[in-house]
């Protein structure tokens, strides 16, 4: 089981294209309503309980990926239950009365017998469970997933040892400089919204959350009308829908409305800073700016701006910093989440560089984009890079399901199909506009990771800014 902070698996298969020139005809199966088809993906709703089902048929290999995405993540946690979504994800593998290790019918035992690859992940807006299997095993795996949606054993005897596994994951993250810095940047950037805390949660909550809280979490969010089933690969749509109905159809809708997460982050009216001093070798400068949710029309331009700033040897940051031996690497990340998030820029310092020096150059490069803009050539190159990366990311049924999963969590799965065309419409003027709109000093949260050894700063160091040290 894995959590993501804020796809290690790949199947050898032909590239699957979500955009199809000839959309598939909807399957007609009693008990389902066909909602829409976008590209080669068709959406259905199971009438008895509202379960959303996405189907993408592709027959280059006799395999498929089945994934169920629950619309619950760390954004649904509160003080005292941070990390509960992730801990519950671990406990989902501990069995039900029907499928358990004692009977030799647990998830891992059944799937390993047939050569299946399975796992689960948790992130800010969602939790997912999946298996890559031979097509002939689809019915059995659907049965397993449907069963643990409502019949899970949640026992304190399982929580205690699994807590130590999760705590170990927490400690690994604490010892990775960029992860530790990112956690503090988010904690400073968000004061009200639950993106404030990382998906792994705070240590004391991981260690002390009672099993009753996890049971309550499960009973609140694990319902068919709060879930999406995606099936990608080698199957016949009518047969797959019949299997879904057989195993999920009798599960009722949520007995109470799924609690909405209605907290909105108040407007940030001044820059914020954090400093993390821990054992390490080289420093890191991180710069975060508030950006809109994944469904916002400015997301494509922000992704292109990110590539122009940080991707490859022709990027602005590489030429200004890495080419001049001030950083060992630079990278950026455009938050793509259900609610407004952060665009993050990271610069890992070379041994003789200082935090002040690198931060100033990074901000100067941002300001240069805001005043001078970018070129049409830079935009065209960035679009080409993103489209190529997206094509590689659709190589195999798991790759498609994994990417589609993030669009489900963001609130609109059809963006997975349509985003390429939206990117192609972005102009240099759009990139300059979003830089000025979102990369504002008063909306900025800056973090320094200062490596320590024997109580003394290592590397270039420099004068520490006014900040909270952690």
Secondary structure, 3 states (H helix, E strand, C coil): CEECCCCCCCCCCCECCCCCCCCCCCCCCCCEEEEEEECCEEEEEECCCCCEEEEEECCCCCEEEEEEEECCCHHHCCCCCCCHHHHHHHHCCCCECCCCCCCCCCHHHHHHHCCCEEEEEECCCCEEEEEEEEHHHHHHHHHHHHHHHHCECCCHHHHHHHHHHHHHHHHHHHCCHHHHHHHHHHHHHCCCCHHHCCCCCCHHHHHHCCHHHHHHHHHHHCCHHHEEEEEEECCCHHHHHHHHHHHHCCCCCCCCCCCCCCCCCCCCCCCEEEEEEEECCCCEEEEEEEECCCCCCCHHHHHHHHHHHHCCCCCHHHHHHHCCCCEEEEEEEECCCCCCEEEEEEEEECCCCCHHHHHHHHHHHHHHHHHHCCCHHHHHHHHHHHHHHHHHCCECHHHHHHHHHHHHHHCCCCHHHHHHHHHHCCCHHHHHHHHHHHCCHHHEEEEEEEEEECCEECCCCCCCCCCEEC
